[in-house]
Amino acid sequence: MKYLLASVMALAFFMGCEQSGGGTVYNPTNAGYVSFIEEPAHVYVERADDGIADTDTFYVAVDGDDAAAGSIDAPWKTIQAGMDRISPGQKLYVRGGVYSEVVWIRKSGQPGLPLVLSAYPGEEAILDGIAIPPLPPDQFWGMISATGQEYIHIRGLKIRNAHMAGITVDNTDHVVIEDVLTYNTLGSGITSYWGDDITVEHNEIILACNLNMYQGSWYPRELACIQECLTVAGADGFSIAYNHVHHNGYAIEFGGEGIDAKAGSCHGRVYKNTVHDLNKLGIYIDSYGYTNDIDVEANDVSRCMQWGICVAAEDDHITENIRVFNNIVYDNDRVGIGIENWGRDATHRMRNIHIFNNTIVCNSEEVHTPDPWGCGIHIDAPNAENVYIYNNLIAFNNNRQLDVLSFSNSRPTPRNLVIDNNLVYYNPEHDLFTNPGTNHINMNPLFSDITARDGQLASGSPALGAASRTRLSPGRDFYDNPRASSGPFDIGAVEQ
């Protein structure tokens, strides 16, 4: 549907599934990983005292007993037993070890009194699905699941080898998921559907949407990897921040993207995430509902086999008021940042899309499979209106730096498309489809060290002090350094 390599990937999928991997849960030689990474350790370091009293803290340990009191000296044995017994304002600590169970959170916390599930600080608590029998087909299940609850906090656990998602919360509001590591999951590492006030921060997601976990699963093939590595869908109020999403598994045509805010998600922030080495795109903002008022800010996105960051509207709803700024996007195989006409039988309506003060370099240059048309910013959105591209630093991308409608030149450009005041370093004889817009600077940006991919500019860079001030001029840069509140500031993601 969206991607040009769909048929190639589908072929590779079937070839991979024909090999059993010797009966193992996964086999990195079995399918087309971008690259494979071994499971890292994950010892939980508690960020702050949540104020829950010792009398409201209970414990689970691998050598515990579900008939015990649940104290630190007499812990319960299973996480499920603990979660069924604690009440709002209480916390369940999971001691170090490996637990083989699927956990359903069946009760809610209350305002100011959350229900807390946490690894024990200084220990590695692991939920492992390797020995769990295949579950009935239900794309909303996870190794940890909550449906229709409120005020749930999940912290510090490692979840691995899941024949489903890692964590799934569905119609569950006021959720905090932080410091979790998921590794090798058939579905998403972390997913929230139709819940409001969702916080997903400081997590690491590896080998998510991994078809090598299809072996032995009851999931229908078309649902196996249909979601993304980290998905927040239909959330009013959300934060996806400080997550590390990388080295996903081998997914089918649909799904497997890195981070996705979609399906009517609104009033949210995708901030300070590091996304890299994926076989799909990195960060995706999409409709399937009225998706609006989202900042995509200060993310580091690299080495994805498709787009780094993309804004689209795959159905007949609207994606609008999206602001993409202060990101450093580099070494992706096809496009750095795109506004795209993706989806079936839809009008693909987008409004008020702002792409500004990003640094977009070296996409499709020397990465996995350099694309001959790879470019910095790509726009193919004839049904969009009020699209603004300004103050970006775009350079050293393989073929095209800023490309409008290269896929579909017969369709009109977005209504009120403004491309202004970007540093677009291009060769007019080579970059045939580059449209630098008005007031552009076509000069070498003079990075301090282009190989560092850190956006830092050398003294004398033409980007210094060259940004135009608008009502959306960012107050800080990629590194959270302040920009000037008045007068000149710098083009790109980094303020020198």
Summary of the structure (lengths in Angstrom):
residues: 496
radius of gyration: 23.0
end to end distance: 41.7
largest distance: 76.5
contacts: 1936
relative contact order: 0.08
helix: 7%
strand: 37%
